């Protein structure tokens, strides 16, 4: 009976915490796997850490891994980020100040969002991650300094280069305001024909002037009995 009790007590160490890092690991971030030490070789994983005011976005990807413990820490190396968003295969850890795996299924990429209070957001922040590839292969406290990115509401302008006649550069959050293009020169002057009007202006249809004035045709003489004679009135016959 005692033999079975000993086996049950040692199972968590053998299985290397498949349900997530324990609270005791929140400070050192070491997995404490029995008989295993952290790898001294360069980590094959990529960590990005971007800070936008009080929001820190952390991304981890690389070869398949089974376990992870991640935190956002300040200058004093204290965990200050509160977990806000994470994939379903992960869970909150360290009283909300970290994130860890939920199961031992392999993973290759994960993204987490932390919120940081204004006081700590003003300090230099870092994303700190421990990654477990296998029970005996893991890297402890991989550190990536936070890269500050401009807020969307910033007054920073995007320099798109000014072409001829371009208006001022667009502000972030607005579509590019396209200025007037280069002023179009007038086309070649059309010579005036006889009686032609003015040259057409830009944006107006051509105003066609009067054509050459037509002379009167030869006057048709009156035939006999045609119309009243000059000097006399014409009286209609009364019925």
KAQUIJO-V576193 format. One record per pair of residues at least 12 apart in sequence whose C-alpha atoms are under 8 Angstrom apart, sorted by sequence separation. I is the first residue (numbers start at 0). GAP is how many residues later the second one is. D is the distance in Angstrom with one decimal. If there is no record, write none. Layout:
i:I gap:GAP d:D
i:I gap:GAP d:D
//
This chain:
i:46 gap:12 d:5.6
i:47 gap:12 d:6.8
i:88 gap:12 d:6.3
i:89 gap:12 d:4.7
i:128 gap:12 d:5.0
i:129 gap:12 d:6.1
i:156 gap:12 d:6.7
i:157 gap:12 d:6.4
i:165 gap:12 d:6.7
i:166 gap:12 d:4.2
i:195 gap:12 d:6.6
i:196 gap:12 d:3.7
i:45 gap:13 d:8.0
i:46 gap:13 d:4.7
i:82 gap:13 d:5.7
i:88 gap:13 d:5.4
i:89 gap:13 d:7.7
i:127 gap:13 d:5.4
i:128 gap:13 d:5.0
i:156 gap:13 d:6.4
i:157 gap:13 d:6.5
i:165 gap:13 d:4.7
i:166 gap:13 d:7.0
i:195 gap:13 d:4.4
i:196 gap:13 d:6.8
i:45 gap:14 d:5.8
i:46 gap:14 d:6.8
i:81 gap:14 d:5.6
i:82 gap:14 d:6.1
i:88 gap:14 d:6.8
i:127 gap:14 d:5.5
i:128 gap:14 d:6.6
i:156 gap:14 d:4.9
i:157 gap:14 d:6.8
i:164 gap:14 d:6.6
i:165 gap:14 d:6.1
i:194 gap:14 d:6.3
i:195 gap:14 d:6.0
i:15 gap:15 d:7.7
i:44 gap:15 d:7.0
i:45 gap:15 d:5.5
i:81 gap:15 d:4.8
i:82 gap:15 d:6.3
i:127 gap:15 d:4.6
i:155 gap:15 d:6.9
i:156 gap:15 d:6.0
i:164 gap:15 d:5.7
i:165 gap:15 d:6.4
i:194 gap:15 d:5.5
i:195 gap:15 d:6.4
i:44 gap:16 d:5.8
i:45 gap:16 d:6.2
i:55 gap:16 d:7.9
i:80 gap:16 d:5.7
i:81 gap:16 d:7.1
i:82 gap:16 d:7.0
i:126 gap:16 d:5.8
i:127 gap:16 d:6.5
i:154 gap:16 d:7.0
i:155 gap:16 d:6.8
i:164 gap:16 d:5.2
i:185 gap:16 d:7.3
i:194 gap:16 d:5.3
i:15 gap:17 d:6.0
i:44 gap:17 d:4.6
i:79 gap:17 d:6.5
i:80 gap:17 d:7.5
i:125 gap:17 d:6.5
i:126 gap:17 d:5.2
i:154 gap:17 d:7.1
i:163 gap:17 d:6.7
i:164 gap:17 d:5.2
i:193 gap:17 d:6.7
i:194 gap:17 d:5.4
i:43 gap:18 d:6.4
i:44 gap:18 d:6.9
i:78 gap:18 d:6.0
i:125 gap:18 d:5.6
i:126 gap:18 d:6.2
i:153 gap:18 d:7.2
i:163 gap:18 d:5.8
i:164 gap:18 d:7.8
i:193 gap:18 d:5.7
i:194 gap:18 d:7.8
i:13 gap:19 d:7.8
i:43 gap:19 d:7.0
i:78 gap:19 d:7.6
i:125 gap:19 d:4.2
i:126 gap:19 d:6.6
i:152 gap:19 d:7.3
i:12 gap:20 d:6.4
i:13 gap:20 d:7.4
i:124 gap:20 d:6.3
i:125 gap:20 d:5.0
i:151 gap:20 d:6.7
i:152 gap:20 d:7.1
i:12 gap:21 d:6.3
i:123 gap:21 d:7.8
i:124 gap:21 d:5.4
i:151 gap:21 d:6.7
i:123 gap:22 d:7.3
i:86 gap:23 d:6.9
i:85 gap:24 d:7.9
i:86 gap:24 d:7.1
i:55 gap:25 d:7.9
i:71 gap:25 d:7.7
i:85 gap:25 d:6.4
i:86 gap:25 d:7.5
i:70 gap:26 d:6.5
i:71 gap:26 d:7.5
i:85 gap:26 d:4.8
i:70 gap:27 d:4.6
i:84 gap:27 d:5.8
i:85 gap:27 d:6.7
i:69 gap:28 d:5.5
i:70 gap:28 d:6.8
i:83 gap:28 d:7.7
i:84 gap:28 d:5.0
i:68 gap:29 d:6.9
i:69 gap:29 d:5.4
i:82 gap:29 d:7.5
i:83 gap:29 d:5.5
i:84 gap:29 d:7.1
i:68 gap:30 d:5.7
i:69 gap:30 d:6.6
i:82 gap:30 d:6.2
i:83 gap:30 d:5.2
i:67 gap:31 d:7.8
i:68 gap:31 d:4.5
i:82 gap:31 d:4.5
i:83 gap:31 d:6.4
i:67 gap:32 d:5.2
i:68 gap:32 d:7.3
i:81 gap:32 d:5.2
i:82 gap:32 d:6.5
i:66 gap:33 d:7.1
i:67 gap:33 d:5.7
i:80 gap:33 d:5.2
i:81 gap:33 d:5.1
i:66 gap:34 d:5.5
i:80 gap:34 d:5.4
i:81 gap:34 d:6.4
i:65 gap:35 d:7.6
i:80 gap:35 d:4.8
i:66 gap:36 d:7.9
i:79 gap:36 d:6.3
i:80 gap:36 d:7.9
i:65 gap:37 d:7.8
i:66 gap:37 d:6.6
i:79 gap:37 d:7.8
i:65 gap:38 d:5.2
i:65 gap:39 d:5.8
i:28 gap:40 d:6.8
i:65 gap:40 d:4.7
i:79 gap:40 d:7.0
i:64 gap:41 d:5.3
i:65 gap:41 d:6.1
i:63 gap:42 d:5.8
i:64 gap:42 d:5.3
i:71 gap:42 d:7.4
i:63 gap:43 d:5.2
i:64 gap:43 d:6.2
i:63 gap:44 d:4.5
i:62 gap:45 d:5.8
i:61 gap:46 d:5.7
i:73 gap:46 d:6.6
i:19 gap:47 d:7.1
i:20 gap:47 d:7.6
i:60 gap:47 d:5.5
i:61 gap:47 d:6.7
i:19 gap:48 d:7.7
i:20 gap:48 d:6.6
i:60 gap:48 d:4.1
i:74 gap:48 d:6.5
i:17 gap:49 d:7.4
i:59 gap:49 d:5.6
i:60 gap:49 d:6.5
i:73 gap:49 d:6.4
i:74 gap:49 d:5.7
i:58 gap:50 d:7.4
i:59 gap:50 d:5.4
i:73 gap:50 d:6.0
i:74 gap:50 d:6.5
i:58 gap:51 d:5.8
i:59 gap:51 d:6.4
i:73 gap:51 d:4.6
i:58 gap:52 d:4.3
i:72 gap:52 d:5.7
i:73 gap:52 d:6.4
i:57 gap:53 d:5.6
i:58 gap:53 d:6.4
i:71 gap:53 d:6.8
i:72 gap:53 d:5.4
i:56 gap:54 d:7.2
i:57 gap:54 d:5.2
i:71 gap:54 d:5.7
i:72 gap:54 d:6.4
i:56 gap:55 d:5.9
i:57 gap:55 d:6.3
i:71 gap:55 d:4.7
i:72 gap:55 d:7.0
i:56 gap:56 d:4.6
i:57 gap:56 d:8.0
i:70 gap:56 d:6.0
i:71 gap:56 d:6.1
i:55 gap:57 d:5.8
i:56 gap:57 d:6.5
i:69 gap:57 d:7.2
i:70 gap:57 d:5.3
i:54 gap:58 d:7.0
i:55 gap:58 d:5.1
i:69 gap:58 d:5.7
i:70 gap:58 d:6.5
i:54 gap:59 d:5.9
i:55 gap:59 d:6.3
i:69 gap:59 d:4.3
i:54 gap:60 d:4.9
i:55 gap:60 d:7.4
i:68 gap:60 d:5.8
i:69 gap:60 d:6.4
i:53 gap:61 d:5.7
i:54 gap:61 d:6.2
i:67 gap:61 d:7.1
i:68 gap:61 d:5.2
i:53 gap:62 d:4.8
i:67 gap:62 d:5.6
i:68 gap:62 d:6.7
i:53 gap:63 d:6.2
i:67 gap:63 d:4.6
i:53 gap:64 d:6.3
i:66 gap:64 d:5.9
i:67 gap:64 d:5.9
i:52 gap:65 d:8.0
i:65 gap:65 d:8.0
i:66 gap:65 d:4.7
i:64 gap:66 d:7.1
i:65 gap:66 d:5.9
i:66 gap:66 d:6.8
i:25 gap:67 d:8.0
i:53 gap:67 d:5.5
i:64 gap:67 d:6.0
i:65 gap:67 d:5.6
i:25 gap:68 d:5.8
i:52 gap:68 d:6.5
i:64 gap:68 d:4.1
i:65 gap:68 d:6.7
i:57 gap:69 d:6.9
i:63 gap:69 d:6.8
i:64 gap:69 d:7.1
i:22 gap:70 d:7.1
i:19 gap:71 d:7.9
i:21 gap:71 d:8.0
i:22 gap:71 d:5.7
i:20 gap:72 d:7.6
i:25 gap:72 d:7.8
i:48 gap:77 d:7.2
i:48 gap:78 d:6.0
i:20 gap:79 d:6.1
i:19 gap:80 d:5.4
i:20 gap:80 d:7.4
i:19 gap:81 d:4.9
i:18 gap:82 d:6.6
i:19 gap:82 d:5.4
i:17 gap:83 d:7.7
i:18 gap:83 d:5.0
i:19 gap:83 d:6.8
i:17 gap:84 d:7.3
i:18 gap:84 d:4.9
i:17 gap:85 d:5.3
i:18 gap:85 d:6.9
i:17 gap:86 d:4.9
i:55 gap:90 d:7.8
i:48 gap:95 d:6.4
i:50 gap:95 d:5.9
i:52 gap:95 d:7.8
i:42 gap:96 d:6.8
i:47 gap:96 d:6.8
i:48 gap:96 d:6.6
i:49 gap:96 d:5.3
i:50 gap:96 d:5.8
i:51 gap:96 d:6.0
i:46 gap:97 d:6.5
i:48 gap:97 d:4.8
i:49 gap:97 d:4.7
i:50 gap:97 d:4.7
i:51 gap:97 d:5.3
i:37 gap:98 d:7.9
i:38 gap:98 d:6.2
i:47 gap:98 d:7.9
i:48 gap:98 d:6.1
i:49 gap:98 d:5.9
i:50 gap:98 d:6.0
i:51 gap:98 d:6.4
i:52 gap:98 d:7.0
i:35 gap:99 d:7.6
i:36 gap:99 d:7.0
i:37 gap:99 d:6.9
i:38 gap:99 d:5.7
i:39 gap:99 d:7.8
i:49 gap:99 d:6.7
i:51 gap:99 d:5.9
i:28 gap:100 d:8.0
i:29 gap:100 d:7.2
i:35 gap:100 d:5.1
i:36 gap:100 d:7.9
i:37 gap:100 d:5.5
i:38 gap:100 d:5.5
i:28 gap:101 d:6.4
i:34 gap:101 d:8.0
i:35 gap:101 d:7.8
i:36 gap:101 d:7.9
i:37 gap:101 d:5.4
i:32 gap:102 d:6.8
i:37 gap:102 d:6.3
i:32 gap:103 d:7.3
i:29 gap:110 d:5.9
i:28 gap:111 d:6.6
i:29 gap:111 d:7.9
i:28 gap:112 d:6.6
i:15 gap:119 d:6.2
i:14 gap:120 d:7.9
//
